[in-house]
Amino acid sequence: MSLSSLSEQIQFLIAGYVLGDLDATEAAEFEQTMAADPAIAAEVVRMQHALEFSYAPIEATPPPELRSTILAAVAQPTPSAVPIPTPPPNCFSSPNQGCALESSVRDGSCCANRGARSQ
């Protein structure tokens, strides 16, 4: 019997049993159900193994040069952030003026600067 063929209630009980979430009465009743149904008992064992594996991952030894590589990367200076130009105070005062493009703010052709440039 596969997990998909077990009822949802049994699946919840298996999870609760494996995680230790059942109270003493529920656990005792579930153990009787497990004893009567080998498929449920097998699923409990499978879930316990999955839980144990998730908390005890396989240990791997990192390569010896990893520490020095990480420390060297952290020691490198990071490039400074490029400042974003701020629009003049009245740039967005009128929807008809529409200086929504950053380029118009950057090159000074923003609506707030138009009057000053044309004079």
QUIFEN-V965607 format. One record per residue. N is the residue number from 1. RES is the residue in one letter. D_LAST is the distance of its C-alpha to the last C-alpha in Angstrom with 2 decimals. Layout:
<<N;RES;D_LAST> <N;RES;D_LAST>>
//
This chain:
<<1;M;86.60> <2;S;82.89> <3;L;80.35> <4;S;78.92> <5;S;82.34> <6;L;82.73> <7;S;81.75> <8;E;78.53> <9;Q;80.59> <10;I;82.60> <11;Q;79.42> <12;F;78.10> <13;L;81.46> <14;I;81.48> <15;A;78.02> <16;G;79.05> <17;Y;82.29> <18;V;80.68> <19;L;78.00> <20;G;80.61> <21;D;79.01> <22;L;82.21> <23;D;84.31> <24;A;87.97> <25;T;89.29> <26;E;86.72> <27;A;87.32> <28;A;91.09> <29;E;90.82> <30;F;88.48> <31;E;90.86> <32;Q;93.62> <33;T;91.42> <34;M;90.67> <35;A;94.37> <36;A;95.15> <37;D;92.45> <38;P;92.12> <39;A;88.85> <40;I;87.21> <41;A;88.70> <42;A;87.36> <43;E;83.88> <44;V;84.02> <45;V;84.96> <46;R;82.15> <47;M;79.58> <48;Q;80.95> <49;H;80.57> <50;A;76.98> <51;L;76.20> <52;E;77.90> <53;F;76.02> <54;S;72.64> <55;Y;73.35> <56;A;74.96> <57;P;72.80> <58;I;74.14> <59;E;73.36> <60;A;71.90> <61;T;71.70> <62;P;68.25> <63;P;68.19> <64;P;68.58> <65;E;65.24> <66;L;63.24> <67;R;62.92> <68;S;61.66> <69;T;59.20> <70;I;57.71> <71;L;57.57> <72;A;55.89> <73;A;53.25> <74;V;52.53> <75;A;52.29> <76;Q;49.49> <77;P;46.05> <78;T;43.82> <79;P;40.34> <80;S;37.67> <81;A;35.62> <82;V;32.16> <83;P;29.72> <84;I;27.85> <85;P;24.15> <86;T;23.34> <87;P;20.46> <88;P;17.93> <89;P;19.54> <90;N;17.95> <91;C;17.86> <92;F;20.90> <93;S;20.44> <94;S;20.62> <95;P;22.96> <96;N;20.80> <97;Q;17.97> <98;G;20.72> <99;C;19.56> <100;A;23.23> <101;L;23.16> <102;E;23.37> <103;S;21.67> <104;S;18.32> <105;V;18.76> <106;R;20.00> <107;D;17.34> <108;G;14.41> <109;S;13.42> <110;C;14.70> <111;C;13.51> <112;A;12.80> <113;N;10.33> <114;R;8.67> <115;G;6.34> <116;A;5.53> <117;R;5.54> <118;S;3.77> <119;Q;0.00>>
//
